[in-house]
Amino acid sequence: MKTATYVIRCLTNMHVGKGDATYEVVDKCVQRDVTTGVPCIYSSSLKGALRQFFSKKVFADSKQVFTETDLNYVFGSDVNRDKKNNSDKKNEEEHSIGNFTFFQANLLAYPVQSKQNESGSYKLRTNKALQKPIEELAKLLSAPFNAKGMLPEEHEETLSNEHLEQLPVIARNQLDNGESKNLWYEEVVPAESRFVFFVSYDNEDIFKEFNTKIQEGVIQIGANGSIGYGFCKITNLKDSSEK
């Protein structure tokens, strides 16, 4: 199998929740790597968001360049839909997994507000601790990786762990006739953050169409899409370096 490297650029704040109950001040926390504690996007959440994006592409594309058959080949079939269509159990098991492998998206860079008094000024920062696990996995998968090539020239390599330990927290409130019924707090990964993930594939023709589609438009990842969370742009590292 071959492996492609993709960069996620967050265009808006993102909340991909871990789903666990919490007894801390923050009610809804973002997903974090179980080893490093760094914000990430679990592969299941990423794959689900991409499948939803591609599903819309398939049914909106009159030319059907990327077909429903391709969709099921990449992501696996929708078992719930198969049950509704009275598909046999054996068929569901054979086609529910998918042939492409999606790896966890790891944080590569994080925007930090500038200490200067310029309004809206920030610096995109990274560090070796973020880069190392991505680089090691890239080597194991024989995938391209170039941290500097993934980031703007003006980025800095001075990100401290403190910024990742305390992410921005936003208060949310459910109102009923102007009366607060449910106040909660949730973490977000701020806009302009960068993640990196890998996709391993075994079919060149289907991957070619997949690679074209994934870089078209904007993809929504995580919760609260209706209020503008999680809108991202995804770029293939190899394609962007050739431009």
Summary of the structure (lengths in Angstrom):
residues: 243
radius of gyration: 19.4
end to end distance: 25.3
largest distance: 64.1
contacts: 682
relative contact order: 0.28
helix: 34%
strand: 28%
